[in-house]
Amino acid sequence: MPLISIDPPAALLSRPHGFASENEGRLRDNHGRVISDLRISITDRCNYKCVYCRTGDEGVLFSELPIEDYLRMIRVFVSLGIEKIRLTGGEPLLRSGLVEMVQELGRMRTTYLPGGEPIRATEAELFGRPLDIALTTNGHLLDKLAVPLKDAGLSRITVSMDAVDSETFTRITRVPRSFERVLAGIRAARAAGLGPVKVNCVLLRGFNDSQIEQFAEFSRQEQVIVRFIEWMPLEEPSAGPDARNWKPETVVTMDEIVTRLNAWMPLVDLAPNAASETARRFTFDDGLGEIGIIAPVSRPFCGHCSRVRLTSDGKIRTCLFSQSDHDLYGVLREGGSDRDLESYIRRVVLRKEARHHIGEPGFLKPSRNMVHIGG
């Protein structure tokens, strides 16, 4: 079982001297970073057992909450300046009530103007903008849900897909005929107007790194954005024969990916969409296709981090590599008001980590594995 740390003592969450205020203004951490993105896991369940993520040694460990409780916590986050919501899991398409949840999120409006000024409640409909609502899925159930999700108000979708041939894909997911299901889901999402669809690929040396050029061709043919992600130490530990336990030498770095793609077809840099964007963006010299590379191991981007996470059981995680969970749902469960939830969120976010420490002496893996945090 993963170690779940209790909240730090109240003294450690008291207001420090620094950029942020515990009681007022838009949500910021004590490093001056505006927190505008919330990633929320709505289930710990998954219908895949990808070898770099879920080993099969551990199943579901954490409970799901009622949809209305997630929505209440999200509303408080939005009141503090959250503008982007990403629904994750586990596999979020397994969760009943998902479409209705997206509909409710679609009714919410941002509470701060682009310049940082708060919007009065009486003017929210006039000046508040719709939230940017995204979802990360393995795509297995997407072909039937793409249209309902788009109609409900989903803005964007990201599909995790770690190979572009059926045999390799099945070896990774350990689910027969999974590639065909995911490909159908990607095409359904494009047809529903959820494009440009992003396709995320986690590369493991000696396992699926032969797919880099094939993914580039896939981006061009299927009109999707392919994003390669450096593998991080977030897997469940296992001694199983098909498990992949993290080692530095297994990471396929950004530099290596760029070199290989340039040899295949010259790359051209694209400007970032936002300062907090995690991917470095490229197209090819003929302008067809888009590649993103997310390099948290070789090129950390912590200085611009705008994200916090909420786990399926209602715990705040301020970083993927946090050693502590912070029980926001516990405040709600004990009868806390929205003001109590707000105060708790502010205190926790003030202590958001400056950066992760992958590869440094003394690095500790986080208290939860990736599948139990949410992508």
C-alpha positions as CSV (number, residue, x, y, z in Angstrom):
1,M,0.0,0.0,0.0
2,P,1.3,3.5,-0.8
3,L,2.2,5.7,2.2
4,I,-0.5,8.4,2.7
5,S,1.0,11.2,4.7
6,I,-1.3,13.2,7.1
7,D,-1.5,16.9,6.7
8,P,1.3,19.0,8.0
9,P,0.7,20.6,11.4
10,A,-1.2,23.8,11.3
11,A,1.9,25.8,12.1
12,L,3.4,24.7,8.8
13,L,0.4,26.0,6.9
14,S,0.2,29.4,8.6
15,R,0.7,32.5,6.5
16,P,4.3,33.0,5.5
17,H,6.1,36.1,4.4
18,G,6.1,36.1,0.7
19,F,4.1,36.7,-2.5
20,A,0.8,35.1,-1.5
21,S,-2.0,36.0,0.9
22,E,-3.9,33.4,2.8
23,N,-7.1,35.4,2.9
24,E,-7.5,37.4,-0.3
25,G,-7.0,37.6,-4.0
26,R,-6.4,35.1,-6.7
27,L,-5.0,31.7,-5.7
28,R,-1.2,31.8,-5.7
29,D,1.6,29.9,-4.1
30,N,4.4,31.4,-2.0
31,H,6.7,31.4,-5.1
32,G,4.5,33.9,-6.9
33,R,2.9,31.4,-9.3
34,V,-0.7,31.9,-10.2
35,I,-2.7,28.7,-9.8
36,S,-5.2,28.5,-12.7
37,D,-5.3,24.8,-13.6
38,L,-7.0,22.0,-11.6
39,R,-6.6,18.3,-12.5
40,I,-9.2,16.2,-10.8
41,S,-9.4,12.4,-10.8
42,I,-13.0,11.2,-10.7
43,T,-12.2,7.5,-10.3
44,D,-9.3,5.3,-9.3
45,R,-10.5,2.5,-11.6
46,C,-8.9,1.7,-14.9
47,N,-9.7,-0.9,-17.6
48,Y,-6.0,-1.0,-18.8
49,K,-3.0,-2.4,-16.9
50,C,-0.2,-0.5,-18.8
51,V,3.2,-2.0,-17.9
52,Y,4.8,1.4,-17.0
53,C,1.9,2.4,-14.8
54,R,-0.3,-0.3,-13.2
55,T,1.5,-3.5,-12.6
56,G,-1.5,-5.5,-11.5
57,D,0.0,-5.9,-8.0
58,E,-2.4,-3.3,-6.7
59,G,-5.9,-2.6,-7.8
60,V,-8.3,0.2,-6.8
61,L,-7.0,1.7,-3.5
62,F,-9.0,4.9,-3.1
63,S,-12.7,5.6,-3.1
64,E,-14.8,7.6,-5.5
65,L,-16.9,10.5,-4.2
66,P,-20.4,11.5,-5.3
67,I,-20.2,13.7,-8.4
68,E,-22.0,16.6,-6.5
69,D,-19.1,16.6,-3.9
70,Y,-16.5,16.9,-6.7
71,L,-18.6,19.8,-8.2
72,R,-18.8,21.6,-4.8
73,M,-15.0,21.5,-4.3
74,I,-14.5,22.6,-8.0
75,R,-16.8,25.6,-7.5
76,V,-14.7,26.7,-4.6
77,F,-11.5,26.4,-6.7
78,V,-13.1,28.3,-9.5
79,S,-14.1,31.1,-7.1
80,L,-10.3,31.4,-6.4
81,G,-9.3,31.8,-10.0
82,I,-9.1,28.3,-11.5
83,E,-9.9,28.6,-15.2
84,K,-8.9,25.1,-16.6
85,I,-10.4,21.8,-15.4
86,R,-8.9,18.5,-16.5
87,L,-10.9,15.4,-15.6
88,T,-8.7,12.3,-15.2
89,G,-8.5,8.9,-13.5
90,G,-7.9,6.0,-13.5
91,E,-10.0,6.0,-16.5
92,P,-12.6,8.8,-16.3
93,L,-14.9,7.3,-19.0
94,L,-15.7,4.5,-16.6
95,R,-17.4,6.9,-14.2
96,S,-21.2,7.1,-14.3
97,G,-22.5,10.6,-14.3
98,L,-19.5,11.9,-16.3
99,V,-21.6,13.6,-19.1
100,E,-23.8,15.3,-16.5
101,M,-20.7,16.4,-14.6
102,V,-19.3,18.1,-17.8
103,Q,-22.7,19.8,-18.3
104,E,-22.5,21.3,-14.8
105,L,-18.9,22.4,-15.4
106,G,-20.0,24.0,-18.6
107,R,-22.3,26.3,-16.6
108,M,-19.5,27.6,-14.4
109,R,-17.8,30.9,-15.3
110,T,-14.3,32.3,-14.4
111,T,-14.2,34.7,-11.6
112,Y,-11.2,36.8,-12.5
113,L,-10.6,39.1,-15.5
114,P,-7.5,38.4,-17.7
115,G,-5.7,41.2,-15.9
116,G,-6.2,39.7,-12.5
117,E,-9.1,41.8,-11.3
118,P,-11.9,39.9,-9.6
119,I,-15.4,39.8,-11.2
120,R,-18.3,40.7,-9.0
121,A,-20.8,38.0,-8.5
122,T,-23.5,40.2,-10.0
123,E,-21.4,40.6,-13.2
124,A,-20.3,36.9,-13.6
125,E,-22.6,36.2,-16.5
126,L,-21.5,39.4,-18.3
127,F,-17.7,39.1,-17.8
128,G,-17.0,35.6,-16.7
129,R,-15.8,33.2,-19.4
130,P,-16.6,29.5,-19.7
131,L,-14.1,27.2,-18.2
132,D,-11.7,25.3,-20.4
133,I,-12.8,21.8,-19.7
134,A,-10.5,19.0,-20.8
135,L,-10.3,15.2,-20.3
136,T,-7.6,12.6,-20.4
137,T,-8.6,9.1,-21.4
138,N,-7.1,5.9,-22.6
139,G,-9.7,6.1,-25.4
140,H,-11.1,2.6,-25.1
141,L,-14.7,3.8,-24.6
142,L,-14.4,7.1,-26.4
143,D,-16.1,6.2,-29.7
144,K,-19.5,6.1,-28.0
145,L,-18.9,9.0,-25.7
146,A,-17.2,11.6,-27.9
147,V,-20.5,13.2,-29.2
148,P,-22.2,13.3,-25.8
149,L,-19.2,14.8,-24.1
150,K,-18.8,17.5,-26.9
151,D,-22.5,18.3,-26.6
152,A,-22.2,18.6,-22.8
153,G,-19.5,21.2,-23.1
154,L,-16.1,19.4,-23.2
155,S,-13.5,21.7,-24.7
156,R,-10.6,19.4,-25.4
157,I,-9.5,15.7,-25.1
158,T,-6.2,14.0,-24.7
159,V,-5.8,10.3,-25.5
160,S,-3.0,8.2,-23.9
161,M,-1.7,5.9,-26.6
162,D,1.8,4.4,-26.4
163,A,2.2,2.7,-29.7
164,V,0.8,2.9,-33.3
165,D,0.9,-0.7,-34.1
166,S,-1.6,-3.2,-32.6
167,E,1.0,-5.8,-31.4
168,T,3.1,-3.3,-29.4
169,F,0.0,-1.5,-28.1
170,T,-1.5,-4.8,-26.8
171,R,1.8,-5.7,-25.1
172,I,1.7,-2.3,-23.3
173,T,-1.9,-2.3,-22.2
174,R,-2.3,-6.0,-21.7
175,V,-5.8,-5.8,-23.2
176,P,-6.4,-7.6,-26.5
177,R,-7.7,-5.6,-29.5
178,S,-7.2,-2.4,-27.6
179,F,-5.5,-0.5,-30.4
180,E,-8.5,-0.7,-32.7
181,R,-10.8,0.6,-30.0
182,V,-8.5,3.5,-29.2
183,L,-8.0,4.4,-32.9
184,A,-11.8,4.4,-33.3
185,G,-12.1,6.7,-30.3
186,I,-9.6,9.2,-31.6
187,R,-11.4,9.4,-35.0
188,A,-14.8,9.8,-33.2
189,A,-13.4,12.6,-31.1
190,R,-12.1,14.4,-34.2
191,A,-15.5,13.9,-36.0
192,A,-17.3,15.3,-32.9
193,G,-15.3,18.5,-33.1
194,L,-13.0,17.8,-30.1
195,G,-9.9,18.5,-32.2
196,P,-7.2,19.0,-32.4
197,V,-7.0,15.8,-30.4
198,K,-3.8,15.3,-28.4
199,V,-2.3,11.9,-28.3
200,N,0.2,11.3,-25.4
201,C,2.9,8.7,-25.7
202,V,5.2,7.8,-22.8
203,L,8.4,6.4,-24.2
204,L,10.4,3.6,-22.6
205,R,13.8,2.8,-24.0
206,G,14.0,-0.7,-25.5
207,F,10.2,-1.1,-25.3
208,N,8.4,1.4,-27.5
209,D,11.0,4.0,-28.5
210,S,11.1,2.4,-32.0
211,Q,7.7,4.1,-32.5
212,I,8.9,7.7,-32.6
213,E,9.0,8.1,-36.4
214,Q,5.8,6.1,-36.7
215,F,4.1,8.5,-34.3
216,A,5.3,11.5,-36.3
217,E,3.6,9.9,-39.4
218,F,0.5,9.2,-37.3
219,S,0.3,12.9,-36.4
220,R,0.4,13.9,-40.0
221,Q,-2.1,11.3,-41.3
222,E,-4.6,11.5,-38.5
223,Q,-4.4,15.3,-37.9
224,V,-3.7,15.0,-34.2
225,I,-1.1,16.5,-31.9
226,V,1.3,13.8,-30.8
227,R,3.1,14.5,-27.5
228,F,6.0,12.5,-26.3
229,I,6.4,12.4,-22.5
230,E,9.6,11.5,-20.7
231,W,8.9,8.6,-18.4
232,M,8.8,9.6,-14.7
233,P,9.3,7.5,-11.6
234,L,5.6,7.2,-10.8
235,E,4.9,3.5,-11.6
236,E,3.7,0.9,-9.2
237,P,6.7,-1.2,-8.0
238,S,6.7,-4.8,-9.2
239,A,8.9,-7.8,-9.7
240,G,6.7,-9.2,-12.4
241,P,8.3,-10.3,-15.6
242,D,6.5,-7.8,-17.8
243,A,6.8,-4.8,-15.4
244,R,8.9,-1.8,-16.2
245,N,10.5,-0.2,-13.1
246,W,11.8,3.3,-13.6
247,K,15.6,3.8,-14.1
248,P,17.3,6.9,-15.5
249,E,18.7,5.0,-18.4
250,T,15.2,4.0,-19.5
251,V,14.2,7.6,-20.1
252,V,14.2,8.7,-23.7
253,T,15.1,12.4,-23.4
254,M,13.9,15.4,-25.4
255,D,17.3,15.9,-27.1
256,E,17.2,12.3,-28.4
257,I,13.6,12.6,-29.6
258,V,14.4,15.9,-31.4
259,T,17.5,14.4,-33.0
260,R,15.6,11.4,-34.4
261,L,12.7,13.5,-35.7
262,N,15.0,16.0,-37.4
263,A,16.7,13.1,-39.1
264,W,13.3,11.8,-40.3
265,M,12.1,15.3,-41.4
266,P,13.3,18.7,-40.3
267,L,11.5,20.2,-37.4
268,V,10.4,23.8,-37.0
269,D,9.8,25.3,-33.5
270,L,6.3,26.6,-32.6
271,A,5.6,29.3,-30.0
272,P,4.1,28.1,-26.7
273,N,0.4,28.7,-26.2
274,A,1.0,29.9,-22.7
275,A,3.9,30.5,-20.3
276,S,2.8,27.5,-18.2
277,E,2.6,25.1,-21.1
278,T,4.4,21.9,-20.3
279,A,5.2,20.8,-23.9
280,R,7.8,22.2,-26.3
281,R,6.0,22.4,-29.6
282,F,7.2,21.6,-33.1
283,T,5.8,21.1,-36.6
284,F,7.7,19.8,-39.7
285,D,9.2,22.0,-42.4
286,D,6.2,21.4,-44.7
287,G,3.8,22.5,-41.9
288,L,2.0,19.2,-41.7
289,G,1.5,17.6,-38.2
290,E,2.4,18.8,-34.7
291,I,4.7,17.3,-32.1
292,G,5.0,18.2,-28.5
293,I,7.6,17.0,-26.1
294,I,7.1,17.1,-22.3
295,A,10.4,16.7,-20.6
296,P,10.0,16.7,-16.8
297,V,13.1,14.7,-16.3
298,S,15.7,16.3,-18.6
299,R,14.1,19.8,-18.8
300,P,11.9,20.5,-15.7
301,F,9.3,23.3,-16.1
302,C,8.4,23.7,-12.5
303,G,9.1,27.4,-12.5
304,H,6.0,28.1,-14.5
305,C,3.7,25.5,-12.9
306,S,0.1,26.6,-12.6
307,R,-1.4,23.3,-11.5
308,V,-2.8,21.5,-8.5
309,R,-4.5,18.1,-8.4
310,L,-7.4,16.6,-6.6
311,T,-7.4,12.9,-6.1
312,S,-10.5,10.6,-6.5
313,D,-10.9,10.6,-2.7
314,G,-10.7,14.3,-2.4
315,K,-7.1,15.0,-1.4
316,I,-5.2,18.0,-2.7
317,R,-1.8,17.2,-4.2
318,T,0.3,20.3,-5.0
319,C,2.8,18.4,-7.1
320,L,3.0,15.0,-8.8
321,F,5.9,14.2,-6.5
322,S,4.4,15.4,-3.2
323,Q,5.0,13.4,-0.1
324,S,1.8,14.5,1.5
325,D,-1.9,14.5,0.7
326,H,-4.2,17.2,2.0
327,D,-7.7,16.1,2.9
328,L,-10.0,18.7,1.4
329,Y,-12.9,16.3,1.4
330,G,-12.4,15.8,5.1
331,V,-13.2,19.5,5.6
332,L,-16.4,19.0,3.5
333,R,-17.3,15.8,5.2
334,E,-17.1,17.3,8.6
335,G,-19.6,20.0,7.6
336,G,-17.2,22.8,6.6
337,S,-18.6,25.8,4.8
338,D,-17.4,27.0,1.4
339,R,-15.4,29.6,3.2
340,D,-13.8,26.8,5.3
341,L,-12.9,25.0,2.0
342,E,-11.5,28.2,0.6
343,S,-9.3,28.8,3.6
344,Y,-8.0,25.3,3.6
345,I,-7.2,25.4,-0.1
346,R,-5.3,28.7,0.3
347,R,-3.2,27.4,3.2
348,V,-2.3,24.2,1.3
349,V,-1.4,26.0,-2.0
350,L,0.8,28.5,-0.2
351,R,3.1,25.5,0.6
352,K,3.2,24.2,-3.0
353,E,6.7,22.8,-3.7
354,A,9.1,25.0,-5.7
355,R,10.1,22.0,-7.9
356,H,10.6,18.3,-8.0
357,H,13.9,16.5,-7.4
358,I,14.0,13.7,-10.0
359,G,17.6,12.4,-10.4
360,E,19.0,14.3,-7.4
361,P,20.6,12.6,-4.4
362,G,17.9,11.7,-1.8
363,F,15.0,11.8,-4.3
364,L,12.0,10.1,-2.9
365,K,9.1,8.7,-5.0
366,P,5.8,10.3,-4.3
367,S,3.4,8.9,-1.7
368,R,1.0,7.7,-4.5
369,N,1.7,6.2,-7.9
370,M,0.6,7.9,-11.0
371,V,-2.5,5.8,-11.5
372,H,-3.7,6.8,-8.0
373,I,-3.0,10.5,-8.5
374,G,-4.6,11.3,-11.8
375,G,-2.8,12.4,-15.1
